[in-house]
Amino acid sequence: MPHLSIDYSPTLERRADMAGICRALHQVMLESDTFPNAGIRVRAHKADHAIVADGHPENDFLAMTLSVGAGRSTAELKAAGDALFAAAQAELSGPLSTPHFALSLEIRVIDPELSWKDTPIHARLSGQARGTS
């Protein structure tokens, strides 16, 4: 963990570079002292169908959910959230300058007793024996 999931309206791709947004948000996470690099995931999912707010055809949204493991303070998570949200705002300045866009971020803390993982990437990036190539 952390995993950043991005859901967005299908027509947003006409107004925003989704790959560029993913790269920018990934970079913010990499530069943070809050998260281990091996745990970072950024993924974006276009909604096949979406009706936003009043149903106006120009309405778009981008909703981010950052799922993190337990153990970080609220202040650490708030700082990380502030940095991610600011980067998203910068990347989405065009759509945000219109009255037809909604941007959101939510951070969820995962209960470690209810989370299972098997991630050889961690071992590779830390130089441990499992999958070091």
C-alpha positions as CSV (number, residue, x, y, z in Angstrom):
1,M,0.0,0.0,0.0
2,P,-0.6,2.9,-1.0
3,H,-2.9,2.2,-3.9
4,L,-4.5,5.2,-5.7
5,S,-7.6,4.3,-7.7
6,I,-9.0,6.8,-10.1
7,D,-12.5,6.6,-11.5
8,Y,-13.4,9.1,-14.2
9,S,-16.2,9.9,-16.6
10,P,-15.8,8.6,-20.1
11,T,-15.8,12.0,-21.8
12,L,-13.1,13.4,-19.5
13,E,-10.5,11.9,-21.9
14,R,-11.4,14.6,-24.4
15,R,-10.4,17.3,-21.9
16,A,-7.5,15.7,-20.0
17,D,-4.4,13.5,-20.5
18,M,-5.3,10.6,-18.2
19,A,-1.8,9.0,-18.7
20,G,-0.2,12.3,-17.8
21,I,-2.4,12.6,-14.7
22,C,-1.4,9.1,-13.5
23,R,2.3,9.9,-14.0
24,A,2.0,13.2,-12.1
25,L,0.2,11.5,-9.2
26,H,2.6,8.6,-9.2
27,Q,5.5,11.1,-9.0
28,V,3.9,12.9,-6.0
29,M,3.7,9.5,-4.2
30,L,7.3,8.6,-5.1
31,E,8.5,11.9,-3.7
32,S,6.6,11.5,-0.4
33,D,8.4,10.2,2.6
34,T,5.1,8.6,3.7
35,F,4.9,5.7,1.4
36,P,7.3,2.8,0.4
37,N,8.0,2.9,-3.4
38,A,7.3,-0.9,-3.7
39,G,3.8,-0.5,-2.5
40,I,2.8,2.4,-4.8
41,R,0.1,1.6,-7.4
42,V,-1.8,4.2,-9.5
43,R,-4.6,2.9,-11.7
44,A,-7.3,4.7,-13.6
45,H,-10.6,3.3,-14.6
46,K,-12.9,4.9,-17.1
47,A,-16.6,4.5,-16.3
48,D,-18.4,2.8,-19.1
49,H,-21.5,4.7,-18.3
50,A,-21.9,7.8,-16.0
51,I,-24.5,10.4,-15.3
52,V,-23.0,13.3,-13.4
53,A,-25.0,15.7,-11.2
54,D,-27.9,17.2,-13.3
55,G,-27.1,15.0,-16.3
56,H,-25.7,17.9,-18.4
57,P,-23.8,16.3,-21.3
58,E,-20.6,18.4,-20.5
59,N,-20.4,17.2,-16.9
60,D,-17.3,15.2,-16.0
61,F,-15.8,13.8,-12.8
62,L,-12.6,12.4,-11.5
63,A,-12.8,10.6,-8.2
64,M,-9.7,9.4,-6.4
65,T,-9.5,6.9,-3.6
66,L,-6.2,6.3,-1.8
67,S,-6.1,3.1,0.2
68,V,-3.2,2.9,2.7
69,G,-2.1,0.5,5.3
70,A,-2.5,1.3,9.0
71,G,0.2,3.0,11.0
72,R,0.4,6.5,9.6
73,S,-0.7,9.6,11.5
74,T,-3.6,11.7,10.4
75,A,-1.1,14.6,9.8
76,E,1.0,12.4,7.5
77,L,-2.0,11.3,5.5
78,K,-3.4,14.8,5.4
79,A,-0.1,16.1,4.0
80,A,0.0,13.3,1.4
81,G,-3.6,14.0,0.5
82,D,-3.0,17.7,0.1
83,A,0.0,17.1,-2.2
84,L,-2.0,14.6,-4.3
85,F,-5.0,16.9,-4.5
86,A,-2.9,19.9,-5.5
87,A,-1.2,17.8,-8.3
88,A,-4.6,16.7,-9.6
89,Q,-5.9,20.2,-9.5
90,A,-2.9,21.4,-11.5
91,E,-3.3,18.6,-14.1
92,L,-7.0,19.3,-14.3
93,S,-7.0,23.1,-14.4
94,G,-8.8,23.1,-17.7
95,P,-11.8,21.1,-16.6
96,L,-11.8,22.8,-13.2
97,S,-12.1,26.2,-14.9
98,T,-15.6,25.2,-16.1
99,P,-18.9,24.7,-14.2
100,H,-19.1,21.1,-15.4
101,F,-16.4,19.2,-13.4
102,A,-16.1,17.5,-10.1
103,L,-12.8,16.4,-8.5
104,S,-12.6,14.4,-5.3
105,L,-10.1,12.5,-3.1
106,E,-10.8,10.1,-0.2
107,I,-8.2,8.3,1.9
108,R,-9.1,4.9,3.4
109,V,-7.0,3.2,6.0
110,I,-7.0,-0.6,5.7
111,D,-7.3,-2.7,8.8
112,P,-4.2,-5.0,8.7
113,E,-6.2,-7.9,10.1
114,L,-8.5,-7.8,7.1
115,S,-5.8,-7.4,4.4
116,W,-3.8,-10.1,2.7
117,K,-0.8,-9.6,0.4
118,D,1.9,-11.5,-1.4
119,T,4.1,-9.0,-3.2
120,P,7.5,-10.2,-4.4
121,I,8.1,-6.6,-5.7
122,H,8.9,-5.5,-2.1
123,A,11.6,-8.2,-1.9
124,R,13.1,-7.2,-5.3
125,L,13.2,-3.5,-4.5
126,S,14.7,-4.0,-1.0
127,G,17.3,-6.5,-2.4
128,Q,16.0,-9.5,-0.4
129,A,16.3,-13.0,-1.8
130,R,12.9,-13.6,-3.3
131,G,12.8,-12.4,-7.0
132,T,15.8,-10.1,-6.9
133,S,16.2,-9.8,-10.7
